[in-house]
């Protein structure tokens, strides 16, 4: 058995004690990603933009780990306003996922780490 390997985006440094993603054998575990630009920490206010940025961040991490979004097995989506923004999130979700969809849970939460953030997604994917 090989040891887990940390995956980060090139040029992005983290000050918090976690790995953005871990590769272990043929699995990739992506820590919760939010809808902000990883280089600037800037984010738009709307759920569509934040969902698109979150999934783009995840896509980049998966590619750095040697896999793709279509290999996602399981994901959890955390939203601060599910009642009003669930449909908007799902519209963007469909831009990134088609065919066999991952198993998914969506959970309503009161807040995220930074005021104004609306969505966080973590997931498990596999590599061939």
C-alpha positions, 0 to 999 in steps of 0.5 A: 500500500502506498502512502497518501499524497497531497495535491494542491493547485500550483501557486496556491499556498494554504495557511490552514492545516489541511490538504486541499486533496489527497490521493491514496491508491486509486481514490482522490479525496477533495477537501471542502472547496468554496466559490472563491478564486484560489489565487486572489480569494475574491468571490462574486455574490451570486450562487451561480458564480460561486457554484461555477468557481467551486466546481472549477476549483475542484476540477483543477484539483482533480486534474492535478491528481490525475483524474476528472470530474466525471470520475466523481463517486460521492459529493456533499454540497453545503449551502447557506440558503438552500431554500432560495438558491438550490435551483441556481446551484443545480443549473450550474451543476448540470454544466459540469456533470452529465451521464452517470451522476455522482451520489450526492447530498446537499445540506443547509448550513447557517454560514461558511468560514468567510461572510458572503460565501454561499457554497462549499463542496467536498468529494471523493473521485477515483483514478484509472 
